[in-house]
Amino acid sequence: MPATIRKGYIDIPTGQVHYRELRRAAGLPLVLLHQTASSGAMFEGLMTLLVDDFPLLAPDTPGFGSSDPLPLPFTVSDLAEALYTALLTLGVRECYLFGHHTGAAVAVQMAFAHPGFVRRLALSGPPLLGPAQVTALLATLPAFAIAPDGSHLTTTWQRIRRRDPDLPLETVQRELLLTQAAGHAATTAYHAVFAQPLAAQLATLDMPVLVMAGEHDTLRSGLESAYALLRQGTLLVMPDAGPYLCDRQPEAVAAALRRFFLAA
């Protein structure tokens, strides 16, 4: 029988968190945290590939997808605590955790703040950025605005296409619409990631951690530096993959996660 992804909402003190789930398998759940400004929709293909391996949960980060926003400005810690509260409310007391880009930053924060909650951690494109990289990104980070002529839509469309010119148009449109729906939360999330002490947090983690990235990922350059900080690290570079590897190479990502999380 084909796997059917179910959707729901959970109430937390700051509002509602929307999530996707597949619970065919038994055992420790695998929680998937998305990039900015996407949603759990980016994991739907991956979830169907892992349905027989783990119970799966993919929440929309507050302010993204269909989850209620947090008050501005927020920090990575604020996002992680909101999602941690949502997971506890859903009955998750321990999990495997996978985060992509901003989701990787939130995953590290959650594992750092709640020892014992995350048994194994996988990070795709962990945003370990040097000062020069942060300065360069800040200079190009667009402020959210709605242009009378609709040019903000084509600007965002072109920015997504530049990251991966071969990205299917349906995926480009999904990411465009999610970015516009997120509004100011998207820019705030990037600033929150830049302010996170990610290196110091990575160095304290006391569980097995997989750091991975596509060969052509925009965050590929920091992978070895992140790996060097880990006490129990594994490094993986995925050939011919870019920043949308979960959409474009879900079979390869599923195989990597299966190997790592189910390792003896």
C-alpha positions in Angstrom: 0.0 0.0 0.0 1.4 3.5 -0.9 2.5 5.6 2.1 0.1 8.4 2.9 1.6 11.4 4.6 -0.8 12.8 7.2 -0.8 16.4 8.3 -1.8 18.0 11.6 -1.4 20.8 14.0 -0.2 20.9 17.6 -0.8 23.7 20.0 2.2 25.3 21.9 2.2 28.5 23.9 3.3 30.6 20.9 0.6 29.3 18.6 0.1 26.3 16.3 2.8 24.1 14.7 1.9 22.3 11.5 3.6 19.0 10.8 3.6 16.0 8.4 3.9 12.5 9.7 4.3 8.9 8.5 4.1 6.3 11.3 4.2 2.9 9.5 7.4 1.8 11.2 8.1 1.2 14.9 11.0 2.5 16.9 12.7 5.8 17.5 11.2 8.6 15.4 13.2 10.5 12.8 12.5 14.3 12.9 13.2 16.3 9.7 13.9 20.1 9.9 13.7 22.2 6.7 15.7 25.1 5.3 14.7 28.7 5.1 12.2 29.6 3.6 10.8 26.1 2.8 8.5 23.9 4.8 8.2 20.2 5.6 7.0 19.8 2.0 10.6 19.6 0.9 10.8 16.2 2.7 7.7 14.5 1.3 9.7 12.4 -1.3 12.3 11.5 1.3 9.6 10.5 3.8 8.0 8.0 1.5 11.5 6.4 0.9 12.1 6.0 4.7 8.6 4.9 5.7 9.5 1.4 6.5 12.6 2.4 8.5 11.4 5.1 11.0 8.3 6.8 12.3 8.7 10.2 10.5 7.8 13.7 11.6 8.5 16.9 9.5 7.3 20.0 11.3 7.0 23.4 9.7 9.3 25.8 11.6 7.3 28.6 13.3 6.7 31.4 10.7 7.1 29.0 7.8 4.8 26.7 5.9 1.5 26.6 7.8 3.0 27.1 11.3 2.2 30.3 13.3 5.0 32.8 13.5 7.0 33.8 16.5 7.2 37.4 17.5 10.0 39.3 15.7 12.9 39.3 16.2 13.5 35.6 17.1 16.7 33.6 17.6 17.6 30.1 16.6 17.1 29.1 20.2 13.5 30.5 20.0 12.8 28.3 17.0 14.4 25.2 18.5 12.5 25.6 21.8 9.2 26.0 19.9 9.8 22.8 17.9 11.1 20.9 21.0 7.9 21.8 22.8 5.8 20.7 19.8 7.7 17.4 19.7 7.2 16.8 23.4 3.5 17.5 23.0 3.4 14.9 20.2 4.9 12.3 22.6 8.5 12.4 21.3 10.8 11.9 24.3 13.9 10.9 22.2 14.6 11.0 18.5 16.9 10.9 15.6 17.2 14.3 14.1 18.0 15.5 10.6 18.3 19.2 9.6 19.1 20.9 6.3 20.7 24.3 6.2 18.7 26.5 8.7 17.2 23.2 9.8 20.7 22.0 10.6 21.3 25.1 12.8 18.0 24.5 14.6 18.9 20.8 15.1 22.3 21.6 16.6 20.6 24.1 19.0 18.1 21.5 20.1 20.7 18.8 20.6 22.9 21.3 22.5 20.1 22.6 24.8 18.5 19.2 25.5 21.1 16.5 26.2 19.7 13.0 25.8 16.8 14.1 23.5 18.7 13.5 20.3 20.3 10.1 20.0 21.9 10.6 16.6 22.2 13.9 14.6 22.5 14.4 10.8 23.3 17.8 9.4 23.0 18.7 5.7 24.9 21.9 4.9 25.5 23.0 8.5 25.8 26.8 8.2 29.3 27.2 9.8 30.2 30.6 8.3 33.3 32.7 8.8 33.0 36.5 9.4 33.8 37.3 5.7 31.1 34.9 4.5 28.5 36.4 6.9 29.4 40.0 5.8 29.1 39.0 2.1 25.7 37.3 2.7 24.4 40.2 4.7 25.2 42.5 1.8 23.1 40.4 -0.6 20.3 39.5 1.8 17.2 41.1 0.4 14.7 42.9 2.7 11.2 41.6 2.4 9.0 43.9 0.3 6.0 43.7 -2.0 6.6 45.7 -5.2 3.6 47.3 -7.0 4.7 45.8 -10.3 5.2 42.3 -8.9 8.9 42.4 -9.5 9.6 41.0 -6.1 8.2 37.7 -7.4 10.6 37.5 -10.4 13.5 38.6 -8.2 12.9 35.7 -5.8 12.3 33.3 -8.7 15.6 34.2 -10.2 17.4 33.9 -6.9 16.1 30.3 -6.4 17.0 29.4 -10.0 20.6 30.7 -9.5 21.1 28.3 -6.6 20.2 25.4 -8.9 19.4 26.2 -12.6 18.1 22.7 -13.2 15.7 22.7 -10.3 12.2 21.6 -11.6 9.9 24.5 -12.1 7.3 23.0 -9.8 9.9 23.1 -7.0 11.0 26.6 -7.9 7.4 27.7 -7.6 6.9 25.9 -4.3 9.9 27.6 -2.8 8.9 31.0 -4.3 5.4 30.8 -2.7 6.8 29.6 0.6 9.3 32.5 0.7 6.7 35.1 0.0 4.4 33.6 2.6 7.2 33.7 5.2 7.7 37.4 4.7 9.9 39.0 7.3 10.5 35.7 9.1 12.8 34.5 6.3 15.2 37.4 6.6 15.0 37.2 10.4 15.9 33.5 10.3 19.0 34.2 8.3 20.1 36.8 10.8 19.4 34.4 13.7 21.6 31.8 12.1 24.4 34.3 11.6 24.2 35.1 15.4 24.2 31.5 16.6 27.4 30.2 18.2 27.3 27.1 16.0 31.0 26.2 16.3 31.0 26.2 20.1 27.8 24.1 20.1 29.1 21.6 17.7 32.2 21.1 19.8 30.0 20.1 22.8 27.8 17.5 21.2 28.2 14.1 22.7 26.4 11.9 20.2 27.2 10.5 16.8 26.9 13.3 14.2 26.9 13.0 10.4 27.8 16.2 8.5 27.0 16.1 4.9 26.5 18.3 1.9 26.1 18.1 -1.8 29.2 18.7 -3.9 27.7 21.9 -5.3 25.9 23.0 -2.1 26.2 26.7 -1.3 27.3 25.7 2.2 29.8 23.0 1.1 32.8 25.0 2.0 32.3 24.8 5.8 31.8 21.0 5.9 35.4 20.0 6.9 35.5 22.7 9.6 32.3 21.4 11.1 33.5 17.9 11.0 36.8 18.8 12.8 34.8 20.2 15.7 32.9 16.9 16.4 33.7 14.4 19.0 31.9 11.5 17.1 31.8 12.8 13.6 31.2 11.3 10.2 31.7 13.3 7.0 29.9 12.8 3.7 30.1 14.7 0.4 27.4 13.7 -2.1 28.6 13.8 -5.7 26.7 16.0 -8.2 24.3 17.2 -5.6 23.4 20.8 -4.8 21.5 22.8 -2.2 18.2 21.0 -3.0 19.5 17.5 -2.6 16.5 16.3 -0.6 14.3 17.2 -3.5 16.7 16.2 -6.3 18.4 13.1 -4.9 16.1 11.8 -2.3 17.2 8.2 -2.9 20.8 9.0 -2.1 19.8 11.0 1.0 17.5 8.3 2.2 20.3 5.7 1.8 22.8 7.9 3.7 20.4 8.5 6.6 19.4 4.9 6.8 23.1 3.8 7.0 23.9 6.4 9.7 20.8 6.2 11.9 20.5 2.4 11.9 24.3 1.8 12.4 24.9 -0.6 15.2 
